[in-house]
Amino acid sequence: MAKGYSMRVDRLERGCQLGTESYPKVAAWAARLGLALASVLFVALIFEYLVFPRVLPELPLGVQVFLPPEIATLAQSSKAGTVPERYIALTGDSYAQGLGDWLHSADPDTNPPYHSAHVLHELSGRDVVTVARGGAGSLTALVFRPLDYFRSIRGRSRFPVERPELLIAYYYEGNDLEDTLLELAKLSVESGQVVVDPGAAGRPLSREVLRVPLGNPALGSPRSMRAFIEAAHARRSTEKPPGGFFDSLYFSRFVLALAKGQSERLFPDAASPGALARWSIPEAGSRVVVGGDLHDLPEALQGPALELDEASTDLALAAYREALGILVSKLEETRLCVVYIPSPLVVYRLAGEGSKGEGEASRGPNPPAVQARSRALRDRVGALVRETGTAFVDATPGIQRAGKTHFLHGPRDWRHLNQRGYRELAGAVQACLGAEGGSPPKKRFGSYSMASVARRECLLALEMKGRALCQKPA
């Protein structure tokens, strides 16, 4: 028994000796682990606070979709540095967002120019950013999106971004009225003020859905219309209370989103294969005269809301007026300017009665009727914009002149401007700057002369078998 007790004591002593001998090894291992973690944390903080802010404008287009939404504009290359100063902001739908063939042909591994913001930056020397959202109607383009974004970037971002000195709102006659009616329809149903047939949900562009807002009594007067929009904004506001420490770690959030493949896409329409398929060239139907020659174009050229009746048109324009009034009252220190953009069906000279516009019967719209409808809309939009004390620029005359000799849309995406078209638009937008002017910016990207524009369009046209689009550069 004594012998057994002695053996147990010996084992305990040897265990203690082993533990004493291994303790320095464990401590050294823990120290090395702590040093490694501290090094990783130090490097991460260096990237977070010193490197990441500097490289934001150099991030390739292909990874910008993974940026936190509140700092996505800081990666746009249409400005001199990361944080825009005394800048111009664009709002509106996909035209202000920059969709079109110029974007589709851009290298996703770079951050090149691709729309009117870049051209305006080049021409004026001013920092230019876009806060637009594709598919936006008047309520989103003038109230929800800009007001929420400016509040978010000032309240939650560690980057000192002030409100813009000039906010330019694009008004596109091709679908702004319809998109506004769709927004009013959705909000009317959400608020319970209108009840619709559940089957209509599957027909988002049907005449029934576009007429839903006409049955909402809350939209019957200017005062009630404004109250309706303000109440909808209060319900849908994207403002969030100040987040925790992690919310301000934009580089860490970007890396995690990149690793998980989860993010709000910067260009939702452009990223959708289905959307690209809609913009591809269908069988030729319409014929237009460009450069003195006849050319076959897609049947679905967008026109100036030809399918809307007067009641729907009046309601959509009333909503636009009240939404613009709200924007004016909220951004008292920011100058505002509205730019009217014509639809493709209005830009080109139609070659007869057989031209077919989107939403029209097979006999097609009458060319004089198309131009008359466009002029009426331009006059009405211009009048209500000026009523709010906002500057108004009609880009139609200049774009129509350019459309006599060159294609400003396509050859793949016929709903949006191409590179030549966005340059023409930016030239018209300069009128919003008035006498402010500016100085040429420092070169951030290669030259994109009109000769190079024509060559790129020609090569793209050959790829799409639209050989008639290849023209000698002007």
Buried (B, 14 or more C-beta within 10 A) or exposed (E): EEEEEEEEEEEEEEEEEEEEEEEEEEEEEEEEEEEEEEEEEEEBEEBBBEEBBEEBBEBBBEBBBBBBEBBBBBBBBBBBEBBBEEBBBBBBBBBBBBBBBBBBBBEEEBBBBBBBBBBBBBBBBBBBBBBBBBBBBBBBBBBBBBBBBBBBBBEBBEBEBBBBBBBBBBBBBBBBBBBBBBBBBBBBBEBEBBEBEEEBEEEEEEEEBBBBBBEBEBBEEEEBBBEBBBEBBEEBBEEEEEEEEEBBBBBBBBBBBBEEEEBEEBBBBBEEEEBBEEBEBEEEBBBBBBBEEEBBBBBBBBBBBBBBEEEBBEBBBBBBBBBBBBBBEBBEEBBBBBBBBBBBBBBBEBBEEEBBBBBBEEEBBBBEEBBEBBEEBBEBBBEBBEEBEBBBBBBBEBBBEBBEEBBBBBBBBBBBBBBBBBBBBBBBBBBBBEEBEBEEBEEBEEEBEEEEBBEBBBEBBEEBEBEBBBBEEE
